[in-house]
Amino acid sequence: VSDFRLEIARKCGIIDTLNVAKTPLKEGAKRLFGDEDFQAAFEVAGVESSIRSLMECIEKGSTIVVVAVFGKDPSLNMFYLGEHELKVNGTMMYRHEDYLTAIDQVSSGAIRLEPLISNHFPFEQYDEAYKFIDEHSATSMKIIIKL
């Protein structure tokens, strides 16, 4: 989990973020929701500990949407998943409705994209753009190549 990426998320308009490597999800959820439980969650980190924490903290019968691409196949407790009637939905490609929603949210200012842009390169310097990505992978998000 990257504090840098969490800060970028906040700059984009995501109000509540949590570094689960520093604060357990259960503690962060209690601070955010009080005694209320939560019924939906997005797994965006792509690490086993993150999805396991979600499974343990989310309300029975709830839904976890997996957005992240996992680098390693996570080991999950399928008995727990079934016993708690959890639904895990995967998503990989965007549908037309997703684009419409995203355009509305960006247009309204609910989500800011500028903090995601780490650098700009003209098309003629695309090699340099990829070198920049390799050399700054921990502190870069999106690179714009101008056509």
Secondary structure, DSSP 8 states (H G I E B T S, - for coil): --HHHHHHHHHTT------TTTS-HHHHHHHHHTT---SEEEE-S--HHHHHHHHHHS-TT-EEEE-S--SS-----HHHHHHTT-EEEE--S--HHHHHHHHHHHHHTSS--GGGEEEEEEGGGHHHHHHHHHHTTTT--EEEEE-
